[in-house]
Amino acid sequence: MIDLEKDYRPRYLSVSEMICKYTKLSSIPDILMIDGTGTPYKRTIRRMDEYLKAIDKQLVFNQGKNIFKEDADKPLSFVVETITAVSNINQIDREQEEVLIDHVTDKAIEEFCRMNQYYAFNTAAKNDLRNIYRDLLHNLRGNAHPLKSIEKNHYENLKQWLQNTNPFAGVLYANAESEINPVACAEYAADLQFEVLHLDLETMMEPVLDIGCGREGNLVKYLNSVGIEAYGIDRFSFSDTFLLQADWLEYNYGTGKWGTITSNLGFSNHFKHHHLRADGNYLEYGKKYMEILTSLKNGGSFHYAPDLPFIEQFLDSEKFRIKQYHIDASDFKTSRITRII
């Protein structure tokens, strides 16, 4: 069995795990069953739960709003729950503050990616976002500036961060409406992925890695249910041990490690997107593409859609064999790259 986290950083903690982290107890039931000394823990849990709910309401309130729109009809702003939470911000300690920072960073990244699946945030970008939220809490604690001033400065920092990490966003949304529609990606059923990627259970080499497995990990769960050792990576947080929250450009795929790798409208779709963009990160995608191929066992295959003719044409025919399949009536194809040696 493969240890996914050995090759990557630990996943984000769930809310329950975060609560247990700062109470230093093993589980929520353990905390709630304590008599006498459990009261401070219960109070801490209740307070932190209020903060976490306030963060979630704040993010929901700003969903779909265009951060690049000047003089927007519905500008990004703090909701009542946030303002109320601010009045009690000095009741939490620094460790609890870091829990909140991790939570809001994770949720904000998910929301940005929900709005545009082509946004990309590496570890450095996520750390920068954490610092933005850390500065926000610091300013709220200090109470040295009016709340409206802190609010305006915070959203300006967010806009600048998004512009720096994904330069195309400013161009794309500068003249868009105040509220924008998501450029989203869909979850696909396992049977559809089998059809599109031309997968065959009888010939499938193990272990299997699904790059961009989706929040539900449909393909991975199905394969494991029929006895195939399968894993998945994506940018979501997971509780399933076979699924790992990871950036596919930062994940270490290893060498000669995987029997089958799949990615339906995932890695290759984003690679193509960056290839067509003037500011695209196509060089990193090209390097990672070759790393993925060398992570295959001899005889192993990488199944993906859409195809990548601009790089496939340069593959060494003595090392890799290319097989392609048409996808219905579309111009795109599915590619299967098999490692020969």
Sequence and secondary structure as in RCSB ss.txt:
>XXXX:A:sequence
MIDLEKDYRPRYLSVSEMICKYTKLSSIPDILMIDGTGTPYKRTIRRMDEYLKAIDKQLVFNQGKNIFKEDADKP
LSFVVETITAVSNINQIDREQEEVLIDHVTDKAIEEFCRMNQYYAFNTAAKNDLRNIYRDLLHNLRGNAHPLKSI
EKNHYENLKQWLQNTNPFAGVLYANAESEINPVACAEYAADLQFEVLHLDLETMMEPVLDIGCGREGNLVKYLNS
VGIEAYGIDRFSFSDTFLLQADWLEYNYGTGKWGTITSNLGFSNHFKHHHLRADGNYLEYGKKYMEILTSLKNGG
SFHYAPDLPFIEQFLDSEKFRIKQYHIDASDFKTSRITRII
>XXXX:A:secstr
   GGGGS      HHHHHHHHHT S HHHHHT  STHHHHHHHHHHHHHHHHHHHHHHHHTTTB TT TT SS 
    HHHHHHHTTGGGS HHHHHHHHHHHHHHHHHHHHHHBTT    HHHHHHHHHHHHHHHHHHHHT S HHHH
HHHHHHHHHHHHHHH THHHHHHTTS SB   B      HHHHHHHHT  TTT  SSEEEET  SS HHHHHHHH
TT  EEEEESS   STTEEE  TTT    SS EEEEEEESSHHHHHHHHHHSTT  HHHHHHHHHHHHHTEEEEE
EEEEES  HHHHTTS TTTEEEEEEE TTSS EEEEEEE  
